[in-house]
Amino acid sequence: MMKACELSQQALVYAGEVLKAGMSTYELDRHIHDFIVKHGGKPSFLGYHGFPASSCISVNEELIHGIPSKSRKIQEGDIVSIDVGAFIDGFHGDNAYTFTVGEVSEETKRLLQVTEQSLYKGIQQARKGNRIGDIGNAVQTCVEEAGYFVVKRYIGHGVGREMHEDPEVPNYGKAGRGVRLVPGMTIAIEPMVNQTTEQVRVLGDKWTVVEGNNKMCAHFEHTVLITEGDPVIMTLTSH
Ligand code: MG
């Protein structure tokens, strides 16, 4: 599984490197697809419940599950969330990052910083003896203290032989509640944060989820291993 997570991470890093203004989200997805296949993996998302691409690429007010498209051109000032998983040797990895293209506003930068920070606050709670609610509570507290909104309709998940497994990993909750964390569990923690509302809408393509008021939103994700000691971020292996 470490291998799958490493490939997932490398694909995401590579996507960030090739991402540039003028490129279509379809083109970016092709780069991601080819990278994973070239390294012996299979894109986890391709064909998942009929999903037609190898990554989810969500721009600006799009939160998650954006379908790569030839007509969607990335522009200077956009924020681009890329969510990608790789399957290799029987296991999946899963990770996401929201990139900036050129200059974005200070407010948007702050939204991205807070969302990424909330991911790490959640990861700090992913330890033996804690419960799922400790993770969600840490994420929610970080986000709400900054004045933003946790999306509750979509949540993190266990990950392993299947891309989505138990337990559910909400980005909200009460400390000390929920499934107890035990060494060996592997979970995807993925805060999804809106600027102005916890509401979201699903577009007519049946996939793309957007911020309820069409404002900015952000998404960061790591696959994390519960151990006897500190959590191990499996999709952060190159340093
Ligand atoms: Mg995920």
Residues whose N, C-alpha, C, O or C-beta is under 5 A from the ligand:
A	BS01	MG	D94 A188
